[in-house]
Amino acid sequence: MGTRLWVGNLPFDATEPEVRALFSENGRTVASLILKSDRITGRPAGFGFIEMGSDEHAAQAVTELNGKMLRGRPMRVNEARPPGSGPGPRGPRLGGPPGAGGGMGGGGGFRRPFGGPPSAGTPSPFGGKQTSSRGRKERRDADKQRTEKPDVEKERGGGGKKTRFDGEDFDDD
């Protein structure tokens, strides 16, 4: 076991001296202590990192303090993992390697709802069908042809009388 520990579910008003005293009980030494805060608001985030003096002190702190109540909240004490080594406290990251079902790859970035890239004709959770930009253009052109009055006349049997598609009769004299 390493000497660096992660401590979570701390009360938001917990102070560094209070947490240091808790981890220093029973002769354990605390080398460093960092309580994290929100980047935007600056308020305490309720977790931090503690580096113990030795591996034995770290193992002892995990067994004694994991689940211990601190002002009505059960603390979580675990060995700290290096950044990027696991899914984290909220589950797996979105994204993934390229070609593994979508996203921009690499574990983050923009993701479409419900999985990977759309293919022509797949149902969309927002109604209608998802199509490629080419499919949308073709559909738009077909709609335009249906709604516009064509300039081409259609000849209707014999004589010089012609009828347009919209039903108007005219003579070509």
Buried (B, 14 or more C-beta within 10 A) or exposed (E): EEBBBBBBEBBEEBEEEBBBEBBBEEEBEBEEBEBEBEEEEEEBBBBBBBBBBEEEBBBBBBEBBBEEEBEEBEBBBEBBEEEEEEEEEEEEBEBBEEEEEBBEEEBEEEBEEEEBEBEEEEEEEEEEEBBEEEEEEEEEEEEEEEEEEEEEEEEEEEEEEBEBEEEEEEEEE
